[in-house]
Amino acid sequence: MIKIQCSNKQQIDFIYKLLNNSQEQLIFQEFYYFDTVPSTQEFANTLNSDNNTNFPFVVLSESQTGGKGRRGSNWASPKGGIWMSMVFESDLETTELFSLMILTAFIISEAIESKLGVTPQIKWPNDLLIDGKKFAGILMDTEVETDRLTKVTIGIGINSNNDLEETRKQIFDESTKKSSITSLKSVVIDGQEISNFELVSFMLYKYSKLVPRLSSKLFRDELRHLFKRKIEDSSSSLSYRFRTKNKEFAGEIVIVNDDGSILVKNLEDSLSNNLVRIDSVFDASMG
C-alpha cells in the first residue's frame, strides 16, 4: 500500500497524478510533499531510522530553508524550483556510488532534453549546466555496512521556475554567489513556465526503470563509458579550477578514470607535461 503525506490537497493531487501518469508502475512506496522543510535530504535521512519506513521513497518540498549542497555548502531553494530527495535500499559495493551519481546526472539531463529540447552539459563532478551556467546539482548521503551501501539518499535541486534574483539572495557562500547560475524558465522561449510535474514524473519513471538494472555490471560499465566520454568531450569548453594540497590552478580534464577520479592538465604550468590526479569525490563518505 502506497503511503502519502502532504501539506495540502493540491500536493496530494500532484502525487496521485504522478502515480497514474507513469508508463509503468513506480517502485516508490512512500511519497512526502510539503510547503517547506529545512532540507528534503535531512528529512529523508531522518526517515531512514524509522522501522516503519518502506523503501524506496520520495520527499518533495515547495521550498527549503536550509537546503544542502555538496561538502556542507548551502543550496538556495526558493519556491518554484524542484527540491527532491529519494532513498533507495542497496546491496551495491561502496565503489558503485559513482554509478548512482552518473545515473542521476543522465536522468536529469534526459528529462530536460525530452521535455525542453535542450541538452545540458555535465561538469565534473556533479553539476549540470546550460550554456555554461549551473541550473542543477546532486547530493548523496549513504549508510554503509561491510563495504556495501545499505541505503543511499539522492538529493536533487533544479532551478526550474524559481526567481534567479531571489535565489542569489539566499546563497551564503560569496564564491558561489559570484558563479553563473540559470533557471530552466530563463532559457526557454518567452520564459514560459516549466512543468515541474512533467520533469518529476519523467525522473521517477526513469529511476523506477533503471535503478534495478544497477545490479548488472554491464549496465554500470556502460554508464561509466558514457559519463567519461561526455566529460572528456566537454572539458575543453568548460572552465575548471582545481585545488590540490599545494595550490589552486586552472586546468583541463584529460582522462576520467573508472572510479571517478580525473587526470588534469595544469593550464598555468606551460613547462610541465605531467598530469595532475584529482581524487574522486564519489566515495561512501561524500555529502
HUKABEL-V31976 format. One record per helix or strand of 3 or more residues. SS is the DSSP state (a for helix, b for strand). FROM is the first residue (numbers start at 1). TO is the last residue. If there is no record, write none. Layout:
SS|FROM|TO, SS|FROM|TO
This chain:
b|3|6, a|9|21, b|30|37, a|40|48, b|57|64, a|70|72, b|82|89, a|94|116, b|121|123, b|127|130, b|133|145, b|148|158, a|164|169, a|174|178, a|184|187, a|189|191, a|196|215, a|217|237, b|240|243, b|248|256, b|262|266, b|275|278
